[in-house]
């Protein structure tokens, strides 16, 4: 059973302020957590708590046992105190998880995870702009979009993601869910975009803006390393950022100029751009 304090902590992590205070965030879902535990990406070193039904714990007994061994070995001077699965995992009733979950279909397992370093402006290294393509986002507000973007960037091996400070928080529960756990591998750095673009200019790294009036993306050379900027879901990219762009680019409809759809979803646009960039690099 989860203690009252453990339940209080899990509830509090639905709020950004509390996530920042505790340095923790929540991952929910049978598929996500099972995959992350089996791959070793979730382990005793980065997990504060794993709450799961007895059935889930039984199905994943080898991995749960591994978590306990890791917990014991991580503190050799205190092995008596950290000697069993309850050190890291807590059996929970389905009714408990249902009350604590933000999901429509309550999961069998949820994990309280330590925030990895690397998502604040303080962690930004200008030199990383030289390491490959960079994706930049202004005021992305929809958590499902950002989670899908993170998952897509992870799939295409693009580690440089940057967001304006008013974008949705990486560790928002819906972002984490939509990323399918990719937030443990690929995380945006939150930074004022003019500062980012000035650093890019210092290294002579070009910036490309995705706009409706840009040049056909498939006919436009895009240099790597380079920064590709995507705008807000409703308003696109702000006019004050356009002077930083070397080129404005757009993904054309087909046949060109015939679509009745106003624009592509930002996460879909990211997938198209990432796929084309990697195709060109081959």
N, C-alpha and C positions, 0 to 999 in steps of 0.2 A: 504493500500500500504506500502511496505517496504521502509524505508528511504535509502538514499544513503549510510549512515554509516552502517546500518544493512546489506545491501547487501555486502558491502566491508568486514565486519566481517565474514559473512558466507563464502565468497570466500577464505578468508585468512586461514580458518580452514582446508582447504585441505592440508596445509603444517604443518609438525610436529613442526617446529620451532615456528610457529605462535600459534599452539595449546598450546605449553608450555608457551609462553609469556602470553597468555590470560587466561590459566588455563581452557580452554573450548574445547569441541569437538562437532561434528555434528552427529546427528542421522537422517536418512532419511527413509521414507517408511510408507505407510498407516498401514500395519499390525503391524509392530514393535511398532510404536508410539501409535496407538490405544490401543494395549494390555498393554503397559507400563503405559499409562495415566489411563486406567480403573483399573489397579491393584494398582495404587497409587505409583508406583516406579518412575514415572516422575511426579513432582509436582512443585509448585511455589518455594520451597526451593532449588531445585537443577537445575532449568531450567532458563536460561537467556532469552530465546525467543522461542516462538512457532509460526511459520509462516505456515498458512494453507489457503486453498481455502475456500470461504464462504460455499460451499456445505459440506466440511468436518466439519467445525465449527458447522453447523446446525445439522448434523448427530450426533455429539458428544456434543451437547449443555449442558447436565447435567454435564459432566466431565469438560468442559470449564468453566462453572459457578463455579464449585468447585475450580478450579485453582484460579479464581478471588477472591473467599472468603478467600482462604489460603493466597493469596498475601496481602489482606487487614489485616487479623488477625496477620500476621507475623510482622507488623509494626504499632502497635496500636497508636503511636504518630503521624502518618502521613497518616491516613485513607482517608483524602480528596484527597490526591495526588494519592493514590492507590485504586481507587474506581470502576474500571470496567475491563472487559475482555482485553482491549487493554493494560493494565499494563503488562500482561504476553503474550498475544496472539496478533498476527497481521494478519488481513486478507490479502491474497496475490493472485494476478492473477496467473492462471496456467502458463502463459507465463513467469512471474517472476521466479517461481519455476523451470521451465524448464531451464532457463539460469543459475541458481545457482546450479542445481543438478548435481551430479557426476554419477547418475544412468542412465542406458540405457532408461528405462521407467520412466519419471519424476513422482515423487510422488505428492500427494495432500497436504502433510504436511512434514515439517522438524523442528527439534528442536535443538537449541543451548544449550548444557548441561554443567554444571560445572563438572570438573574432580573430582571424589571422591578421597580421600586420599588412599594410600596403594599400589602404583605400583613402588615405587623407592626403592633402596637399603636401604635408611634411614628408611624406614617403616618396614624392615625385623626384626622379632623377632625370634631368634634362637629357643625359646621354642615352636614356632608353628610347628616345625618339629615333635613334639611328638603328634600332634593332629590328625593324621591319615595318609593315603597315600599321597605322594607328587609326582607330575609330573614335570619333569625337561626337558627343551628343549634347545638344542644347535643350534644356528644359524638358527632358523626357519624363512624363508624369505617370504614365500607365505602368503599374508594376508588372503586368503580364508581358508588356512589350520589352521592358528592360530585362526581365528574366529570360525571355526568348533570345534576345540579343546576346546575352552572356553565354547562353548555351550554344548559339550559332558560332560566336567567336571562338569558343573552346573547340568546337568541331573542326574549324578551319585553322586551328593553331595560331590564332591572333591574340597575343597577350596584352597588347597596348590598348586599353580602353580608358577614355576620359569623359567625365560628365561635368556639366556646370553644377554649381552647388545647389541650385534649386531643383535638380532632378530627383526622382524618387530614390529612397535609400536602398542600397544594395541588399540590406538584411531585412527589408520588409518581407513578411511571411509569403506574400504572393510572388515576389521576385524570386525568393529562394525556391519555391515550388516550381515556377515556370522554368527556372534554370536547371532543374533536375539535379541539383547538387553541384553544378559547375561553378558556383560562387566560391567553392573551396580551391579552385584551380585558376580561375580568371575573374579578377575583380576590377571594376572601374576605379580610377583615381579621380577624386572630386577637386576641381581646380577652376579658378576664373579663366574663361577661355581666352581673353586677350593676353593674359600672362603666358598661357600655353603657346599661343601663336607667335608671340614675341620670341620665346625660346626656340621655336621651330625656325624662325627667320634667322636667328643667330647661327644656327647650324646649316642654313640654306636648305632646309627641308620644306618642300612645297605643301600648301594647304589647298584642298579641293572641297568646294561646297556643293551639296546635292540640292538642286533647285528645279522648279518646274520649267524655267526658261534657260536652262543650261544646255551645253553641247551634248550630243548623243554620247553616252558613256562608252558604248562599244567602239566608237570611232576616235575616242580621245585618249592619248597616252596618259597614263597615271604612273608617276614614278614611285618606286619603293626604295628607301623609306619615304613615306609621305603621310599626311593626315587627311582623312576623309570625314567631312562634317555632315551630320544629320540633324535636322531641326525638330522642333516641338510638333506633336501630333496634329494640332489644330492650326498652328500659325507658321510652321516652317522655321527657317533660319532668320534671325533678326538682321535688319539692314545694317546695323552698326558693325557686324562681323564681316560683311562682304568685302571690305577693302583688304582683308588679309588673304583672300583667295587668289591663287594663281589662275584657276579655271573654275567655272561653274559647270556641273555635269548633271545629266538627268538620265533616268532609265526610260527608254522610249516604249510606248505601247505598240501593239502590232495588230493589224497594219498601222503604221505610224499616223497618229492624229485622228484615229477613228473611235477610240474607246470612250464610252459614256461615263466610265469611272473617273472620279476627279483625281485620285492619286493612289499610290501604293501605301499600305501600312508600313510604318518605319521599320519594324522588325523584318518584314518581307524584303524591303529595300536593302537592308543590311545583308541578308542571305544572298541576294542576287549579286551585290557588290563583292562580297567575300569570295563567292564561287568564281567570279570572273577574274578577280585579282590572282587567285591561286592558279587558275587555268593559264593565265598569261605567264606566270612564273615557271610553268612547266615547259 
